[in-house]
Amino acid sequence: MTPAEQAAQVAQAAKVGRASHATKARIAYVLPYLTAYRVPFLEHLTRELSRRGVELTVAHGRATGISVARGDELRMPGAVELRQRRVEVRGRELVWHHGLGALARTHDALVVPQTLHNLRVYPLLARRRVPVGLWGHGHTHVSAHTGAEHRAKAALTRWADWFFAYTEAGGQYARRAGLPAERITVVQNTLDTVALTAARDQVSAAEAQALRARYGLTAGRTGLFIGAVDELKRIPFLLAAAERIAGQLPGFRLLVAGTGEQRTLVESCPAAVYVGPVDAGAKARLGAVSDVLLMPGAVGLCAVDSFALRTPLVTTPWRYHGPEFGYLAHGRNALVVEDAAYADAVVQLLCRPRELARLRRACRCDAQRYTVEEMALRFARGAEGLLALAGQRRRSAPRRPRPAA
């Protein structure tokens, strides 16, 4: 999309906003870029807000940096694509999203990412034309911020009118930063576990057998990796562990679903089978032939994948896990073991079918807890609170004197 087309799209959204503003509250939800796993949540959120008399506008930028190699960016009909400018300063990425000002003029509230590098957020908060909510992890999970950056992020969070936290830990962070508890919403970030669980249940024995034959898999000796094939996922460690497991359990193979800058390492590993990026249906079929999900690096929404697919996750206490790592409970729905014990822990689990079955039951139970339906419901309640602040400000604003007759 050209800059002129992007500007026209934002202008059209503003025009529609002016036409409907008098009868319906409007809120804009801004994402760094759009991915397929977000679409079910956005669809549920749109319906949930509509039932409450609120119109949702989804706006987004484009993938940058390491996110580009993941190849998971998409477009969504009706979403507003924001033109952006990206620069690097001392190795730090900074992004400016054009068009947010127009959204602020035509909406009653904005929800934008809680990121220090999103420069457009600062003037939005400073001018406070409309209430601004932040959504995000809370404290930084996957990068090494300096002490000054940690303090800046806490100040940014405290400055917001509302905070939409991915998980309970993010809500606690916002409270410690100084935001009142009544202006914090924990959304329980997730993907469409209901659909993925159903797809996994519908995989037939014949389909599973065909997939095992295609990839040379042995029942009871198959691991699965789903996610970005990049540095954050500790791919070299993962592949070394897979080879060690295969050395102890002949026939063990690790299915690797995803793409990224370290893909060639996977393709050269004799214990791994690279299957590339997958959609929800293919993910369900891979889950049906896999016994465990291996993720020694950054755990994010793969935690929820493991629940829906009933493939207990085995990970390590790594410092750069995403917030969804908090969904895992060692010994109940997952295993969290030290690096030195990682491969041996996987071998022991695969050799203990009763233990594996117990973990799988807990995974299935937790898949029913973390759903996009619940996430949309929680987010909508927080959005109502944010919009209520907009109403309070309009009522308290001084009235302009009427011109003399």
Residue pairs with C-beta under 8 A, 6 or more apart in sequence:
1 9
1 81
3 83
6 81
6 82
6 83
6 98
6 99
7 83
7 98
7 99
9 80
9 81
10 80
10 82
10 98
10 99
10 102
10 103
11 102
13 57
13 59
13 80
13 102
13 103
13 106
14 102
14 103
14 105
14 106
17 26
17 57
17 106
17 107
18 106
20 26
20 55
21 106
21 108
24 53
24 54
24 55
25 53
25 54
25 55
25 108
25 387
25 390
26 54
26 55
26 56
26 57
26 106
26 107
26 108
27 49
27 54
27 55
27 56
27 57
27 107
27 108
27 109
27 110
27 111
27 383
27 386
27 387
28 56
28 57
28 58
28 59
28 80
28 103
28 104
28 107
28 109
28 110
28 111
29 42
29 45
29 56
29 57
29 58
29 59
29 111
29 135
30 59
30 60
30 82
30 97
30 100
30 103
30 110
30 111
30 112
30 113
31 38
31 58
31 59
31 60
31 61
31 113
32 60
32 61
32 63
32 64
32 67
32 95
32 113
32 115
32 118
33 60
33 61
33 62
33 63
33 64
33 67
33 73
34 58
34 60
34 73
34 74
34 75
34 76
34 79
35 72
35 73
35 74
36 72
36 74
36 279
37 72
37 191
37 192
37 301
39 74
39 76
40 191
40 192
40 195
40 372
41 190
41 191
41 192
41 372
41 375
41 376
42 56
42 58
42 76
44 372
44 373
44 375
44 376
45 56
45 376
45 379
45 380
46 56
46 58
47 376
48 376
48 377
48 379
48 380
49 55
49 56
49 380
49 383
50 56
52 380
52 384
54 380
54 383
54 384
54 387
57 80
57 103
57 107
58 76
58 78
58 79
58 80
59 79
59 80
59 81
59 82
59 99
59 100
59 103
60 79
60 80
60 81
60 82
61 81
61 82
61 84
61 95
61 97
62 73
62 81
62 84
63 70
63 72
63 73
64 86
64 93
64 95
65 93
66 228
66 230
66 231
66 232
66 260
66 261
67 73
69 228
69 230
69 259
69 260
69 261
70 228
70 230
70 258
70 259
70 260
71 259
71 277
72 277
75 81
80 99
80 103
82 97
82 98
82 99
82 100
83 97
83 98
83 99
84 95
84 96
84 97
84 98
85 95
85 96
85 98
86 93
86 94
86 95
86 96
87 93
87 94
88 94
92 117
93 117
94 117
94 119
95 117
95 118
95 119
95 120
96 119
96 120
97 118
97 120
98 120
100 110
100 112
100 120
100 124
101 124
103 110
104 110
104 124
104 127
104 129
104 130
105 129
107 130
108 130
108 131
108 387
108 390
109 130
109 131
109 132
109 133
109 161
109 383
109 386
109 387
109 389
109 390
110 124
110 130
110 131
110 132
110 133
111 132
111 133
111 134
111 135
111 162
111 164
111 383
111 386
112 118
112 120
112 121
112 124
112 132
112 133
112 134
112 135
113 121
113 134
113 135
113 136
114 134
114 135
114 136
114 137
114 138
114 153
114 156
114 157
114 160
114 163
115 121
115 136
116 145
116 149
116 152
116 153
116 156
121 132
121 134
121 156
124 132
125 132
125 156
125 159
125 160
130 390
131 161
131 162
131 386
131 387
131 389
131 390
131 393
132 160
132 161
133 160
133 161
133 162
133 163
133 164
133 382
133 383
133 386
134 156
134 157
134 160
134 162
134 163
134 164
135 163
135 164
135 165
135 166
135 187
136 164
136 165
136 166
136 170
137 165
137 166
137 167
137 170
137 322
137 323
138 157
138 165
138 166
138 167
138 169
138 170
138 171
138 172
138 173
138 174
138 323
139 150
139 153
139 169
139 170
139 173
140 149
140 150
140 153
141 298
141 320
141 321
141 322
141 323
142 232
142 298
142 320
142 322
143 320
145 153
154 176
154 177
154 178
155 177
157 163
157 173
157 174
157 177
157 178
157 179
158 177
158 178
158 179
160 179
161 183
161 386
161 389
162 183
162 184
162 185
162 382
162 385
162 386
162 389
163 170
163 171
163 174
163 179
163 183
163 184
163 185
164 185
164 187
164 379
164 382
165 171
165 173
165 174
165 184
165 185
165 186
165 187
166 186
166 187
166 188
166 189
166 323
166 324
167 186
167 188
167 189
167 323
167 324
167 326
167 327
168 186
168 326
169 323
169 326
170 186
170 323
171 184
171 185
171 186
174 184
175 181
175 184
182 385
183 385
185 378
185 379
185 381
185 382
185 385
186 378
187 375
187 378
187 379
187 382
188 369
188 370
188 374
188 375
188 378
189 301
189 323
189 324
189 375
190 301
190 304
190 324
190 370
190 371
190 372
190 374
190 375
191 301
191 304
191 305
191 372
192 280
192 371
192 372
193 304
193 307
193 308
193 367
193 368
193 370
193 371
193 372
194 371
194 372
194 373
195 280
196 280
196 283
196 284
196 305
196 308
196 309
196 367
197 308
197 364
197 367
199 280
199 281
199 283
199 284
200 284
200 287
200 288
200 308
200 309
200 310
202 284
203 284
203 285
203 287
203 288
207 285
207 288
208 285
208 288
208 289
211 217
211 285
211 286
211 288
211 289
212 218
212 219
212 222
212 289
215 253
215 255
215 273
215 275
215 289
216 253
216 273
217 253
217 255
217 273
217 289
218 251
218 252
218 253
219 289
220 291
220 350
220 353
221 249
221 251
221 252
221 253
221 291
221 350
222 252
222 253
222 254
222 255
222 289
222 290
222 291
223 242
223 245
223 252
223 253
223 254
223 255
223 290
223 291
223 292
223 293
223 294
223 346
224 254
224 255
224 257
224 286
224 287
224 290
224 292
224 293
224 294
224 309
224 311
225 233
225 238
225 254
225 255
225 256
225 257
225 258
225 293
225 294
225 295
226 257
226 258
226 278
226 283
226 286
226 293
226 302
226 305
227 233
227 257
227 258
227 295
227 300
227 302
228 258
228 259
228 260
229 235
229 256
229 258
229 259
229 260
229 261
229 262
229 263
229 265
229 266
230 260
230 261
230 262
231 261
231 262
232 297
232 298
232 320
233 260
233 295
233 296
233 297
233 298
234 296
234 297
234 298
234 318
235 262
235 265
235 266
235 297
236 262
236 265
237 296
237 297
237 339
237 342
238 254
238 294
238 295
238 296
238 297
239 254
239 265
239 266
239 269
239 271
239 272
241 294
241 296
241 342
241 343
241 346
242 252
242 254
242 269
242 271
242 272
242 294
243 269
243 270
243 271
244 343
245 252
245 254
245 271
245 343
245 346
245 347
245 350
246 252
246 253
246 270
246 271
248 343
248 344
248 347
249 347
249 350
249 351
252 271
252 350
253 271
253 272
253 273
254 269
254 271
254 272
254 273
254 294
255 272
255 273
255 275
255 286
255 289
255 290
256 266
256 272
256 273
256 274
256 275
257 275
257 276
257 277
257 278
257 282
257 283
257 286
258 276
258 277
258 278
259 276
259 277
263 274
266 272
266 274
267 274
275 282
275 286
278 286
283 305
283 309
284 309
286 309
287 305
287 308
287 309
287 310
287 311
288 309
290 309
290 311
291 311
291 350
291 356
292 311
292 312
292 313
292 314
292 346
292 349
292 350
292 356
293 302
293 305
293 306
293 309
293 311
293 312
293 313
293 314
294 313
294 314
294 346
295 302
295 313
295 314
295 315
296 314
296 315
296 316
296 318
296 339
296 342
297 318
297 320
298 318
298 320
298 321
298 322
299 313
299 315
299 318
299 321
299 322
299 324
299 325
299 328
300 321
300 322
300 323
300 324
300 325
301 322
301 324
302 313
302 324
303 313
303 324
303 325
303 327
303 328
303 334
304 324
304 327
304 367
304 370
305 311
306 312
306 313
306 333
306 334
306 363
307 327
307 333
307 363
307 364
307 366
307 367
307 370
308 363
308 367
309 363
310 360
310 363
310 364
310 367
311 360
311 363
312 333
312 334
312 335
312 349
312 356
312 359
312 360
312 362
312 363
313 328
313 333
313 334
313 335
314 334
314 335
314 337
314 342
314 345
314 346
314 349
315 321
315 325
315 328
315 334
315 335
315 336
315 337
316 336
316 337
316 338
316 339
316 342
317 336
317 338
327 333
327 366
327 370
328 334
328 336
329 362
330 336
332 359
332 362
333 359
333 362
333 363
333 365
333 366
334 359
335 345
335 349
335 359
337 345
349 355
349 356
349 359
350 356
